[in-house]
Amino acid sequence: MMKPARATRRFLPTSPFNAPPAAPPAVQYVVQDQVTHDKYGLGRVIGVEDDAAVLIDFGSRQERITTPFSQLTRL
């Protein structure tokens, strides 16, 4: 007795169809950018570390935020 054929689809990296979406461009922050953070509030960038982290002064505290900057928004 033979097993029934099963159709399986596999992802071909060179196929133009069903390609994974391109990643959005990374946001670049520079010193003196005014930003807002979901947890800490309004602040100003006081340092940038090789596009891997930013140092932000929130008035009452300074925080180092690492990538990805999902909770950080430039104003």
Number of C-alpha atoms within 10 A of each C-alpha: 3 4 5 6 6 6 6 5 6 6 10 10 10 7 8 8 9 9 11 9 6 6 6 6 6 10 12 11 17 13 13 13 14 17 18 17 17 10 8 17 11 18 23 20 21 16 17 17 10 7 14 12 16 22 18 26 20 17 11 7 9 15 13 14 17 13 12 12 15 10 11 18 14 15 10
